[in-house]
């Protein structure tokens, strides 16, 4: 077994492999015969995917931009009709703006016929959508979410001869998730014929589009040019593609000469647009910034998660797209914004890796601020720049004149700048310095002085530069820097390549010729790198080794190119122009402009590095005698024959991927075709599944650790009834929803290979086994006792960790002589020292692990019908810290059970809320918490220590307010002497400063106090029940629990009822109550005693009142009659002067009667 140190080379020199000759004619015949066999047995088919709006489902030749970013209310009407089904009509079901239209095409076949045949044979495309987590983890939760669906068949709208002859496509919802703008779509078959290789597509949101008055999508930052000319790329060399790795939804490329035009794509150049940007293109030179030349060319173009940056001449502009899923629309731009207006910017440098919730960009100045760097920070679409150093220039610290910063790279995790500085020394010699500048300490360090000339290598593969080597007369001209954050490798490139493990000692890679100059480089961050020279040559380098391979132009490229032309591939032409080179998912891709007679187009194609290196090998041939004849034998330089990985860790668990399964509902249509209504139901179900996922992230833990548990909680008992309706063609809208099929998958067993990224918590390990079988000459069966040692030497494996202080690697070897094989059991373990504590997914430590079979670099290949791949080298990024998907939840169910056992009773509120049960004030309260893993499905009691604080509260849930730091101290600290404590405990452990209690699941419990100066003291009752109070509690294990890297920070609301009243308020209530009671008794007694007299007095009073009213009525009547009588007497006085006596008596009698 060979175990090399992590950061020390084997020796300062390494002998170069011999250049040997081979019969390529024979190899070409073998390759062509194998190719013919593969074509015969495997149809050359490929998946086709397009985005369709909700309203255009079923339309032929329809394709839409990913412009809309909000769910739509388009499915509610359909769900209202789903009676007697598992869905709850009280819930809100929404839809998504787009569908994925899936189809496939086979070379030389009738596509429509093949699709119909595949459908009738049961073929279903399986769609796996993966959401990239956002950059700003302070705003959004970090999670690696995936949803697996099956596309549903739908006949296309339009005329067709017969129903079964209609054009057919498969459709699946294209769900949107808040915080994600980059989405990959993996399409594969369910295993039925025909076989189609899986393929990945990118469906990213484009926030740089809007709709005009007619509803047509147009660009917001320019005008689309529909005519692409060969002159755009014919006279322009290739340019780098700069973007934030894994987080940029839109890619842009500049470099088109004398055109303020960029090439833009939101599908990783599966399709693209040529856009003329809307900038002023104006520049006036000045004394501090002389205008050496003027051009409309966009020289630098960088894309981030939400913002595009371009440089034209010395002017810098940015444009922030409209991404409502990331931030408020007010952050977006309406036009290009010019920044650093008073500066003269000569170059923009990208920062490929984000950090601390933000993205970064570097602007290098010239003129009056030469020697300064402007660091741009992009957070939620808001851009800000800071000039560093703050008080002095980098050039002030270096000897010489004409100082210039030629390149800069930013290590976000260290807050450290690496600078490539050019200085003209006093001897008029150009000197180049590698400098380090720390943003926090404002300190500058000279790391390395680059040699003036290229060293003599004398047939070596590499040379360790220690200052004692001899040099050629060719000057070293460095052009740029590249730092890989995952393996701490630094590269200085120009007309040479230097690499360093510690930024101070460098290794010169001798395979790269000094006659070529590197223009830019790209990295897969998985161990592969490629360099593009000024002449558009492409060189390949495998990290961890020392060999640099030229792949274009090369003998291997010539063979591969001719083979493709023989097969009449549409991706190759006699005249080609390289536009850009980039890595995508570990594969190297070319963006090529093809120029043929009558056809010009821009294509994206894979550059098969392994296949080119395989073709480029010089395998010597020997003739070996077998009996009476001789057979040719090729020498294989690969040290092993077969390499396999065994005992692999669970890929889903270590990559922290949450996966949901959501198949389409079953339909009662005879041929299994869906319609627009059933697809709308499918969309609503997928929406509700994702809504349950987001809702599950709550402080109170459910009794069942499954986000889908509540969906069918009340409907599961009717499952057989729903199946009966569907099987008898009685289901509403002809749709049957299988409740058990919508679930979260926790243990996927069919994945293969190592995870793309491994997350490690404190002290965690992951292990796997490498199985190597030897070539025929590795094992020689003999009595030699050291034969085992020979096996070790020829099949040696080296394990390298980028940070030996953080990771520990161990290798156990087992030699299998009878199988001519060796097993290596490799274990990687976290050392528990490189990370403090943090929230889930926040500020993880980036490192990596690399496994290499010695002597396999560029020599070992595996060829399948998928193509060729390199073997013998594995690199896996490792992220140390609190992995995504872990959380702390309040175990209210067990807390209630324990409260009932501890206090011999449990009293809930009079008005019970199942989502937030109440706890009685006078009872001891002992909370319990669960550590829930959203990836593995594990849910167990939290057994560590934690600090509990009351950080807010209020008499009602709507009046809860957050407390200040001073109030938090007074309400929770055992050192408080202001009579303000809300609670206390008998626990003896406290923090190191004695300010707060340290608790655990074994703590004796909490006794509620609510002392006089606390906010829960003397609460005024709102009804006849004792007053309630809502406490906002913060639970955190940061600094008190050393069992994990996770800062399990949980904030939840506790409803406390039965609070006692204060003494003064109680006495006041007693006095008031007693006074009211005595008053009521006295009033009752007085009422009983006086009531008869009151009644008698009332009767008398009433009689008198009636008499008075009657008298008033009589006098009023008498007065009226007296007046009338007086007039009568005056008129008749002449005829009768004396009234009769009888009349007088009668009148008197009437008067007396009235008076009576």
TORZASE-681020 format. One record per residue (C-alpha): x, y, z negated. Coordinates in steps of 0.25 Angstrom, whole numbers, padded with zeros to 4 digits, always signed. Layout:
XYZ/...
***
This chain:
+0000+0000+0000/+0005+0014+0003/+0000+0026-0005/+0006+0039+0000/+0005+0051-0009/-0005+0061-0006/+0003+0073-0002/+0017+0068+0002/+0022+0063+0016/+0028+0050+0018/+0041+0056+0023/+0045+0068+0030/+0046+0061+0043/+0038+0050+0051/+0043+0043+0063/+0035+0045+0076/+0028+0034+0082/+0034+0029+0095/+0027+0033+0108/+0024+0020+0115/+0018+0017+0129/+0005+0009+0132/-0003+0003+0144/-0014+0013+0145/-0020+0007+0157/-0023-0006+0149/-0029+0002+0138/-0038+0010+0147/-0044-0003+0153/-0047-0009+0139/-0053+0004+0135/-0062+0005+0147/-0066-0009+0146/-0070-0007+0131/-0077+0006+0135/-0086-0002+0146/-0089-0012+0135/-0094-0001+0125/-0102+0006+0136/-0109-0007+0140/-0113-0011+0126/-0115+0002+0120/-0124+0012+0127/-0118+0026+0127/-0129+0033+0120/-0130+0046+0112/-0140+0053+0103/-0146+0066+0107/-0152+0076+0097/-0159+0089+0098/-0166+0099+0089/-0181+0101+0092/-0190+0111+0085/-0202+0106+0078/-0211+0111+0089/-0203+0105+0100/-0203+0091+0096/-0205+0082+0108/-0201+0091+0118/-0191+0087+0128/-0178+0094+0130/-0180+0102+0118/-0169+0107+0109/-0169+0118+0098/-0159+0126+0090/-0158+0124+0075/-0163+0137+0072/-0175+0136+0062/-0170+0133+0048/-0183+0132+0039/-0193+0121+0037/-0206+0123+0045/-0220+0121+0040/-0224+0112+0052/-0228+0099+0046/-0238+0103+0035/-0250+0101+0044/-0246+0087+0048/-0243+0083+0033/-0257+0088+0029/-0263+0077+0038/-0255+0066+0031/-0266+0061+0022/-0264+0047+0015/-0249+0049+0016/-0237+0050+0007/-0235+0065+0009/-0240+0074-0001/-0249+0085+0005/-0246+0094-0006/-0231+0095-0002/-0226+0104+0008/-0220+0097+0020/-0212+0106+0030/-0205+0103+0043/-0192+0107+0050/-0190+0115+0062/-0183+0105+0070/-0183+0090+0074/-0171+0082+0079/-0174+0076+0093/-0166+0063+0094/-0163+0055+0107/-0152+0048+0114/-0146+0046+0127/-0138+0035+0134/-0128+0036+0145/-0134+0031+0158/-0148+0027+0152/-0162+0033+0152/-0163+0040+0139/-0178+0041+0138/-0179+0026+0141/-0168+0023+0130/-0175+0031+0120/-0188+0025+0122/-0182+0011+0121/-0175+0014+0109/-0188+0019+0102/-0195+0007+0106/-0184-0002+0100/-0185+0005+0087/-0173+0015+0088/-0174+0027+0079/-0163+0038+0078/-0158+0040+0064/-0156+0054+0061/-0147+0058+0049/-0146+0073+0046/-0135+0078+0037/-0135+0091+0031/-0122+0099+0028/-0122+0105+0014/-0121+0121+0014/-0108+0129+0011/-0114+0137-0001/-0116+0126-0011/-0120+0137-0021/-0133+0140-0014/-0136+0126-0009/-0134+0112-0014/-0123+0104-0008/-0128+0090-0003/-0125+0081+0009/-0140+0078+0013/-0144+0069+0024/-0157+0064+0029/-0159+0052+0038/-0171+0052+0048/-0176+0043+0059/-0180+0051+0072/-0194+0048+0076/-0198+0045+0091/-0207+0056+0098/-0211+0056+0112/-0208+0069+0119/-0219+0078+0123/-0222+0079+0138/-0227+0070+0149/-0223+0056+0150/-0228+0044+0158/-0231+0035+0147/-0231+0037+0132/-0219+0027+0130/-0212+0034+0141/-0211+0048+0135/-0198+0054+0131/-0194+0050+0117/-0186+0057+0107/-0184+0055+0092/-0186+0066+0082/-0182+0069+0068/-0184+0081+0059/-0172+0090+0058/-0173+0094+0043/-0167+0107+0037/-0160+0108+0024/-0158+0120+0016/-0143+0123+0015/-0139+0115+0027/-0136+0121+0041/-0127+0110+0046/-0134+0096+0049/-0129+0084+0056/-0138+0074+0063/-0133+0060+0064/-0141+0052+0074/-0140+0036+0074/-0149+0025+0078/-0157+0015+0069/-0149+0004+0075/-0158+0000+0087/-0155+0001+0102/-0148+0008+0108/-0136+0011+0100/-0132+0025+0100/-0120+0030+0092/-0124+0039+0080/-0121+0054+0083/-0121+0066+0074/-0127+0080+0078/-0127+0093+0071/-0140+0101+0070/-0135+0114+0063/-0144+0126+0060/-0141+0138+0069/-0143+0151+0061/-0138+0159+0073/-0151+0158+0081/-0164+0165+0081/-0177+0165+0089/-0180+0176+0098/-0194+0182+0101/-0197+0170+0110/-0192+0160+0100/-0180+0156+0107/-0167+0154+0099/-0156+0164+0101/-0143+0167+0094/-0142+0178+0084/-0128+0181+0085/-0127+0181+0101/-0132+0177+0114/-0132+0163+0119/-0124+0162+0133/-0130+0150+0141/-0119+0150+0151/-0106+0144+0147/-0095+0146+0156/-0082+0138+0158/-0074+0152+0156/-0079+0152+0142/-0070+0140+0139/-0061+0139+0151/-0051+0150+0147/-0053+0148+0132/-0045+0138+0124/-0052+0130+0113/-0056+0137+0100/-0057+0131+0086/-0071+0128+0080/-0071+0135+0066/-0082+0132+0057/-0085+0128+0042/-0084+0113+0042/-0097+0106+0041/-0105+0118+0038/-0106+0127+0051/-0119+0125+0058/-0114+0133+0070/-0101+0132+0077/-0095+0143+0086/-0083+0144+0095/-0077+0157+0101/-0065+0159+0109/-0072+0161+0123/-0063+0171+0129/-0069+0185+0132/-0083+0181+0127/-0089+0184+0114/-0096+0171+0114/-0096+0159+0105/-0099+0144+0107/-0110+0141+0096/-0116+0127+0092/-0124+0122+0080/-0123+0108+0084/-0108+0106+0083/-0107+0109+0098/-0117+0098+0103/-0123+0110+0109/-0119+0125+0109/-0121+0139+0114/-0113+0150+0119/-0116+0163+0112/-0111+0177+0114/-0110+0184+0101/-0116+0197+0098/-0104+0205+0094/-0100+0219+0098/-0086+0214+0103/-0080+0228+0100/-0066+0230+0094/-0058+0243+0093/-0043+0241+0089/-0037+0249+0078/-0023+0252+0072/-0025+0241+0062/-0032+0231+0071/-0026+0233+0085/-0034+0227+0097/-0024+0218+0104/-0035+0212+0113/-0050+0212+0115/-0058+0200+0118/-0073+0196+0117/-0068+0182+0113/-0073+0177+0100/-0060+0172+0094/-0064+0166+0081/-0077+0159+0078/-0080+0153+0065/-0094+0147+0060/-0098+0144+0046/-0111+0139+0039/-0119+0151+0042/-0109+0162+0049/-0102+0163+0062/-0089+0171+0062/-0082+0176+0075/-0070+0185+0078/-0069+0193+0091/-0056+0201+0092/-0054+0206+0078/-0068+0207+0074/-0075+0197+0065/-0090+0194+0065/-0099+0185+0058/-0114+0180+0060/-0122+0173+0049/-0133+0164+0054/-0147+0163+0049/-0147+0151+0040/-0159+0151+0031/-0156+0137+0025/-0143+0143+0020/-0146+0157+0015/-0155+0169+0017/-0157+0174+0031/-0153+0188+0026/-0138+0182+0027/-0139+0180+0042/-0134+0189+0052/-0141+0197+0063/-0129+0200+0071/-0114+0198+0070/-0107+0204+0058/-0093+0210+0060/-0085+0208+0047/-0071+0214+0043/-0074+0225+0052/-0061+0233+0047/-0052+0221+0049/-0044+0216+0061/-0047+0201+0061/-0037+0192+0069/-0042+0178+0066/-0053+0171+0059/-0049+0158+0051/-0060+0148+0048/-0062+0141+0034/-0067+0127+0038/-0071+0123+0023/-0081+0130+0015/-0080+0132+0000/-0086+0138-0012/-0100+0139-0005/-0094+0148+0006/-0087+0148+0019/-0075+0156+0023/-0068+0163+0035/-0055+0170+0036/-0052+0182+0044/-0037+0186+0047/-0034+0201+0049/-0024+0208+0056/-0020+0223+0057/-0021+0231+0044/-0025+0219+0035/-0015+0209+0041/-0012+0199+0030/-0026+0199+0024/-0037+0188+0026/-0052+0190+0026/-0059+0179+0019/-0074+0178+0024/-0084+0171+0015/-0097+0166+0020/-0108+0162+0010/-0122+0160+0014/-0120+0168+0026/-0114+0180+0019/-0100+0184+0024/-0090+0191+0016/-0075+0194+0018/-0063+0196+0008/-0049+0201+0012/-0038+0194+0005/-0028+0196-0001/-0034+0207-0009/-0023+0216-0012/-0011+0212-0003/-0009+0206+0011/-0003+0193+0014/+0007+0199+0022/+0012+0208+0011/+0018+0195+0004/+0026+0190+0016/+0039+0195+0021/+0039+0200+0035/+0031+0208+0045/+0019+0206+0055/+0012+0197+0045/+0000+0190+0050/-0010+0179+0044/-0012+0170+0056/-0021+0160+0049/-0028+0157+0036/-0036+0146+0030/-0044+0146+0017/-0045+0135+0007/-0058+0138+0000/-0057+0128-0012/-0043+0135-0016/-0047+0149-0012/-0034+0149-0004/-0030+0155+0009/-0019+0148+0018/-0013+0158+0027/-0004+0157+0039/+0004+0170+0040/+0014+0175+0050/+0025+0185+0047/+0036+0191+0055/+0048+0190+0046/+0059+0200+0045/+0068+0192+0055/+0056+0193+0065/+0052+0179+0064/+0038+0174+0062/+0036+0167+0049/+0023+0159+0046/+0019+0158+0031/+0008+0149+0025/+0002+0156+0014/-0008+0153+0003/-0017+0164-0003/-0026+0162-0015/-0039+0170-0015/-0041+0169-0030/-0027+0172-0035/-0023+0181-0023/-0010+0174-0022/-0002+0171-0010/+0008+0159-0008/+0017+0156+0003/+0015+0141+0005/+0024+0138+0017/+0033+0146+0028/+0031+0139+0041/+0044+0136+0048/+0048+0144+0060/+0050+0133+0069/+0044+0119+0072/+0053+0108+0065/+0060+0097+0072/+0053+0084+0071/+0062+0074+0078/+0052+0064+0082/+0044+0064+0068/+0029+0064+0066/+0030+0075+0055/+0040+0083+0047/+0039+0088+0033/+0044+0102+0033/+0054+0104+0021/+0063+0115+0027/+0074+0106+0031/+0069+0102+0045/+0074+0107+0058/+0066+0116+0068/+0064+0118+0082/+0064+0131+0089/+0049+0131+0091/+0043+0141+0082/+0031+0137+0073/+0019+0145+0076/+0008+0142+0066/-0006+0145+0070/-0015+0141+0059/-0018+0133+0047/-0028+0122+0043/-0031+0117+0029/-0039+0105+0026/-0046+0107+0013/-0048+0092+0011/-0034+0086+0012/-0026+0099+0009/-0019+0098+0022/-0014+0111+0028/-0010+0113+0043/-0002+0124+0049/-0003+0123+0064/+0002+0130+0077/+0012+0124+0086/+0014+0114+0075/+0007+0107+0064/+0011+0108+0049/+0003+0100+0038/+0004+0101+0023/-0002+0094+0011/+0001+0105+0001/+0003+0118+0010/+0017+0119+0006/+0024+0107+0013/+0022+0105+0028/+0023+0093+0037/+0026+0096+0052/+0018+0087+0062/+0027+0084+0073/+0017+0078+0083/+0012+0092+0087/+0020+0098+0098/+0026+0112+0095/+0023+0116+0110/+0008+0116+0106/+0001+0126+0097/-0012+0123+0089/-0023+0132+0091/-0033+0127+0081/-0035+0114+0073/-0048+0106+0068/-0050+0096+0057/-0060+0086+0054/-0057+0087+0039/-0057+0071+0040/-0042+0070+0043/-0042+0074+0058/-0037+0086+0064/-0035+0092+0078/-0027+0103+0084/-0030+0111+0097/-0018+0118+0103/-0018+0131+0112/-0018+0122+0124/-0031+0114+0119/-0023+0102+0116/-0029+0094+0104/-0020+0087+0094/-0025+0077+0083/-0020+0075+0069/-0024+0066+0058/-0022+0072+0044/-0013+0064+0035/-0004+0060+0046/+0007+0067+0055/+0003+0063+0069/-0003+0073+0078/-0009+0068+0091/-0012+0075+0104/-0025+0071+0109/-0028+0081+0120/-0021+0080+0130/-0016+0066+0128/-0015+0052+0134/-0027+0048+0125/-0035+0060+0130/-0032+0057+0144/-0037+0043+0143/-0050+0047+0135/-0053+0058+0145/-0052+0049+0157/-0060+0038+0151/-0071+0048+0148/-0071+0054+0162/-0072+0040+0167/-0085+0038+0159/-0090+0051+0165/-0091+0057+0151/-0099+0071+0151/-0090+0076+0140/-0077+0076+0149/-0073+0084+0161/-0060+0086+0169/-0060+0101+0165/-0062+0103+0150/-0059+0115+0140/-0058+0113+0125/-0067+0122+0118/-0065+0118+0104/-0061+0106+0095/-0068+0102+0082/-0071+0091+0072/-0085+0086+0069/-0088+0075+0059/-0073+0070+0061/-0074+0069+0076/-0066+0079+0085/-0074+0086+0095/-0070+0094+0107/-0079+0105+0113/-0075+0105+0128/-0080+0113+0139/-0081+0104+0152/-0079+0110+0165/-0083+0101+0177/-0088+0104+0191/-0102+0109+0189/-0103+0107+0174/-0097+0115+0163/-0101+0112+0148/-0096+0112+0134/-0096+0098+0127/-0092+0093+0113/-0085+0079+0113/-0078+0070+0104/-0063+0070+0105/-0060+0055+0101/-0046+0057+0094/-0045+0042+0091/-0048+0038+0105/-0038+0048+0110/-0027+0043+0101/-0030+0029+0104/-0029+0031+0119/-0016+0039+0116/-0009+0028+0109/+0003+0021+0115/+0001+0006+0112/+0013-0002+0117/+0009-0015+0124/+0017-0028+0122/+0015-0042+0129/+0013-0053+0119/+0013-0068+0124/+0001-0076+0121/+0004-0090+0126/+0006-0090+0141/+0002-0075+0143/+0005-0062+0138/-0005-0052+0132/-0003-0037+0130/-0003-0032+0116/-0004-0018+0112/+0003-0012+0099/-0007-0006+0089/-0001+0005+0081/-0012+0005+0071/-0007-0002+0058/-0021-0009+0055/-0030-0016+0064/-0044-0014+0057/-0047-0003+0046/-0060-0004+0039/-0066+0004+0027/-0072-0005+0016/-0079-0002+0002/-0083+0011+0007/-0089+0021-0003/-0104+0025-0001/-0103+0035+0009/-0116+0042+0005/-0112+0043-0009/-0098+0049-0007/-0102+0058+0004/-0114+0063-0005/-0124+0062+0006/-0139+0062+0002/-0147+0055+0012/-0162+0054+0015/-0170+0045+0024/-0182+0050+0031/-0188+0042+0042/-0200+0047+0051/-0214+0043+0047/-0220+0031+0054/-0230+0034+0064/-0242+0025+0069/-0239+0028+0084/-0238+0015+0092/-0224+0018+0098/-0219+0025+0085/-0218+0039+0091/-0220+0051+0082/-0227+0064+0085/-0225+0078+0081/-0234+0076+0069/-0226+0064+0064/-0213+0071+0066/-0219+0083+0058/-0222+0073+0047/-0207+0068+0048/-0202+0082+0047/-0211+0085+0034/-0206+0072+0027/-0191+0075+0030/-0194+0089+0025/-0200+0084+0012/-0189+0074+0010/-0178+0085+0010/-0187+0094+0002/-0188+0083-0009/-0173+0082-0008/-0171+0097-0011/-0182+0097-0022/-0175+0086-0029/-0164+0095-0033/-0170+0099-0046/-0166+0100-0061/-0176+0089-0066/-0173+0075-0061/-0184+0067-0056/-0188+0053-0062/-0183+0047-0049/-0170+0051-0043/-0175+0052-0028/-0179+0065-0021/-0190+0058-0013/-0196+0052-0026/-0207+0063-0028/-0211+0062-0013/-0218+0049-0014/-0220+0048-0029/-0235+0049-0028/-0237+0042-0015/-0229+0029-0016/-0240+0021-0022/-0248+0023-0009/-0237+0018+0000/-0245+0006+0004/-0257+0014+0007/-0249+0023+0017/-0243+0011+0024/-0257+0005+0025/-0262+0018+0032/-0251+0018+0042/-0251+0004+0045/-0266+0005+0049/-0264+0018+0057/-0271+0026+0047/-0260+0035+0043/-0262+0050+0044/-0255+0056+0057/-0250+0042+0060/-0239+0044+0050/-0234+0034+0039/-0223+0039+0029/-0215+0029+0023/-0212+0035+0009/-0200+0025+0006/-0193+0029+0018/-0190+0044+0014/-0179+0042+0004/-0165+0046+0000/-0154+0036+0003/-0144+0034-0008/-0135+0022-0003/-0132+0021+0011/-0125+0008+0014/-0123+0009+0029/-0113+0021+0030/-0099+0018+0034/-0085+0024+0032/-0080+0034+0021/-0088+0046+0018/-0085+0059+0026/-0083+0066+0012/-0082+0060-0002/-0087+0067-0014/-0080+0064-0027/-0085+0067-0041/-0076+0067-0053/-0068+0054-0054/-0076+0048-0042/-0069+0038-0033/-0072+0032-0019/-0065+0020-0013/-0065+0012+0000/-0057+0001+0006/-0048+0001+0019/-0047-0012+0026/-0035-0013+0035/-0032-0025+0044/-0018-0026+0050/-0013-0028+0064/-0007-0041+0068/+0007-0038+0064/+0004-0032+0051/+0003-0045+0043/+0013-0056+0046/+0010-0069+0038/+0023-0073+0032/+0029-0077+0019/+0035-0063+0017/+0030-0059+0003/+0030-0044+0007/+0020-0046+0018/+0010-0038+0009/+0019-0026+0009/+0020-0027+0024/+0005-0025+0024/+0005-0013+0015/+0015-0006+0024/+0007-0008+0037/-0007-0006+0032/-0004+0006+0022/-0015+0016+0018/-0012+0029+0013/-0022+0037+0005/-0021+0052+0003/-0029+0061-0005/-0028+0076-0002/-0028+0080-0017/-0021+0070-0026/-0025+0078-0038/-0039+0076-0035/-0040+0062-0029/-0034+0049-0032/-0032+0038-0022/-0030+0023-0025/-0027+0012-0015/-0028-0003-0017/-0023-0012-0007/-0026-0026-0004/-0019-0034+0007/-0027-0045+0014/-0017-0054+0021/-0027-0064+0026/-0034-0053+0033/-0022-0044+0037/-0029-0033+0030/-0027-0023+0019/-0037-0017+0010/-0035-0003+0004/-0045+0001-0007/-0044+0016-0008/-0050+0024-0020/-0051+0039-0021/-0054+0045-0035/-0056+0059-0040/-0046+0063-0050/-0056+0072-0058/-0047+0084-0058/-0050+0092-0045/-0063+0098-0048/-0070+0104-0060/-0085+0104-0059/-0095+0109-0049/-0109+0108-0044/-0113+0097-0034/-0105+0100-0021/-0099+0113-0026/-0084+0116-0023/-0079+0102-0021/-0064+0099-0020/-0060+0095-0006/-0050+0084-0004/-0049+0071+0004/-0044+0057+0005/-0036+0051+0017/-0033+0037+0020/-0023+0033+0030/-0018+0020+0035/-0003+0023+0038/+0001+0023+0052/-0013+0023+0058/-0014+0038+0061/-0017+0039+0076/-0015+0024+0078/-0027+0017+0073/-0041+0018+0080/-0054+0011+0079/-0062+0010+0092/-0077+0007+0093/-0088+0010+0102/-0089+0023+0095/-0075+0027+0099/-0062+0027+0093/-0058+0031+0079/-0045+0033+0071/-0042+0023+0059/-0033+0023+0048/-0036+0037+0043/-0047+0042+0033/-0049+0055+0027/-0061+0058+0018/-0064+0072+0012/-0066+0071-0003/-0074+0082-0011/-0072+0082-0026/-0082+0088-0035/-0097+0087-0038/-0102+0079-0026/-0115+0084-0020/-0128+0078-0024/-0126+0077-0039/-0135+0084-0048/-0139+0085-0063/-0154+0084-0066/-0162+0085-0079/-0167+0071-0082/-0181+0076-0088/-0187+0062-0088/-0177+0056-0097/-0176+0069-0105/-0191+0068-0108/-0189+0053-0112/-0178+0056-0121/-0185+0068-0127/-0197+0059-0131/-0188+0049-0137/-0179+0060-0144/-0191+0068-0150/-0201+0057-0151/-0211+0065-0142/-0211+0073-0129/-0221+0084-0127/-0222+0090-0113/-0229+0103-0110/-0244+0105-0110/-0243+0108-0095/-0233+0097-0090/-0224+0099-0078/-0218+0086-0073/-0207+0093-0066/-0203+0100-0079/-0207+0093-0092/-0207+0101-0105/-0198+0099-0118/-0203+0103-0132/-0195+0113-0139/-0194+0106-0152/-0189+0093-0146/-0175+0090-0144/-0171+0091-0130/-0160+0082-0124/-0159+0083-0109/-0154+0072-0100/-0149+0074-0086/-0147+0066-0073/-0135+0066-0063/-0142+0063-0050/-0134+0060-0038/-0142+0064-0025/-0133+0055-0016/-0132+0042-0023/-0146+0043-0030/-0139+0040-0044/-0146+0047-0056/-0140+0045-0070/-0140+0052-0083/-0129+0064-0084/-0120+0059-0095/-0110+0070-0095/-0110+0083-0104/-0117+0096-0100/-0120+0110-0105/-0134+0114-0106/-0138+0129-0106/-0151+0137-0106/-0149+0147-0095/-0163+0152-0093/-0177+0151-0098/-0191+0157-0099/-0205+0155-0105/-0210+0151-0091/-0203+0145-0079/-0205+0158-0071/-0198+0167-0082/-0186+0159-0083/-0173+0168-0083/-0159+0165-0083/-0151+0168-0095/-0138+0176-0095/-0125+0170-0099/-0126+0177-0113/-0140+0171-0115/-0136+0157-0111/-0125+0158-0121/-0134+0163-0132/-0145+0153-0129/-0136+0140-0128/-0123+0142-0135/-0121+0136-0149/-0112+0148-0152/-0124+0158-0151/-0127+0166-0163/-0138+0175-0157/-0149+0165-0161/-0152+0163-0146/-0150+0148-0144/-0161+0140-0136/-0156+0126-0140/-0145+0119-0148/-0140+0105-0149/-0133+0096-0158/-0122+0093-0148/-0108+0096-0153/-0101+0098-0140/-0100+0112-0134/-0092+0118-0123/-0077+0122-0125/-0082+0136-0129/-0093+0131-0138/-0103+0139-0131/-0112+0128-0126/-0116+0114-0130/-0111+0102-0122/-0122+0091-0121/-0124+0077-0115/-0134+0067-0114/-0130+0062-0128/-0133+0076-0134/-0142+0077-0146/-0152+0086-0138/-0156+0100-0138/-0164+0107-0149/-0172+0120-0144/-0170+0132-0152/-0175+0145-0145/-0169+0154-0156/-0174+0168-0158/-0166+0175-0147/-0167+0164-0137/-0177+0166-0125/-0186+0154-0129/-0188+0159-0143/-0202+0164-0147/-0209+0162-0133/-0223+0168-0133/-0233+0156-0130/-0241+0158-0118/-0253+0149-0122/-0257+0140-0134/-0245+0131-0132/-0231+0133-0137/-0222+0141-0128/-0213+0136-0117/-0200+0140-0112/-0192+0136-0099/-0177+0134-0101/-0167+0134-0090/-0156+0125-0093/-0142+0123-0087/-0135+0110-0088/-0120+0109-0084/-0109+0099-0086/-0098+0109-0081/-0086+0109-0090/-0092+0099-0100/-0093+0086-0092/-0081+0080-0085/-0087+0068-0079/-0090+0074-0066/-0087+0086-0056/-0101+0090-0056/-0106+0102-0063/-0120+0097-0065/-0127+0110-0067/-0142+0109-0069/-0152+0120-0072/-0166+0116-0076/-0178+0121-0083/-0183+0115-0096/-0197+0118-0100/-0198+0119-0116/-0211+0120-0123/-0216+0121-0137/-0207+0132-0141/-0209+0137-0155/-0213+0151-0158/-0204+0161-0167/-0207+0163-0182/-0212+0177-0179/-0221+0173-0168/-0226+0161-0175/-0230+0170-0188/-0236+0180-0179/-0245+0170-0172/-0249+0164-0186/-0252+0178-0191/-0260+0181-0179/-0267+0168-0178/-0270+0168-0193/-0276+0182-0192/-0284+0178-0180/-0290+0166-0188/-0293+0174-0201/-0299+0184-0193/-0308+0174-0185/-0312+0168-0199/-0316+0181-0205/-0323+0185-0193/-0331+0172-0193/-0335+0174-0208/-0339+0188-0206/-0347+0184-0194/-0354+0173-0201/-0358+0182-0213/-0362+0195-0205/-0369+0189-0193/-0383+0188-0199/-0382+0202-0204/-0377+0206-0191/-0388+0199-0184/-0399+0206-0193/-0392+0220-0191/-0392+0217-0176/-0407+0214-0176/-0410+0226-0184/-0401+0235-0175/-0408+0229-0163/-0422+0232-0168/-0418+0246-0171/-0412+0248-0158/-0425+0243-0151/-0433+0253-0159/-0424+0264-0156/-0425+0261-0141/-0440+0259-0142/-0442+0273-0149/-0434+0280-0138/-0442+0273-0128/-0455+0278-0135/-0451+0292-0136/-0446+0293-0122/-0460+0288-0117/-0468+0297-0127/-0460+0309-0122/-0463+0306-0107/-0478+0304-0111/-0479+0317-0119/-0474+0325-0107/-0484+0319-0098/-0496+0321-0107/-0492+0336-0109/-0493+0338-0094/-0507+0331-0094/-0512+0339-0105/-0508+0352-0098/-0516+0348-0086/-0529+0344-0093/-0530+0355-0103/-0540+0363-0096/-0550+0352-0095/-0548+0346-0109/-0543+0355-0120/-0545+0345-0131/-0541+0330-0131/-0550+0320-0137/-0548+0314-0150/-0548+0300-0145/-0537+0303-0136/-0529+0309-0147/-0530+0296-0155/-0527+0287-0144/-0514+0294-0141/-0510+0294-0155/-0513+0279-0156/-0504+0277-0144/-0493+0285-0150/-0493+0277-0162/-0493+0264-0155/-0481+0268-0147/-0474+0272-0160/-0477+0259-0166/
***
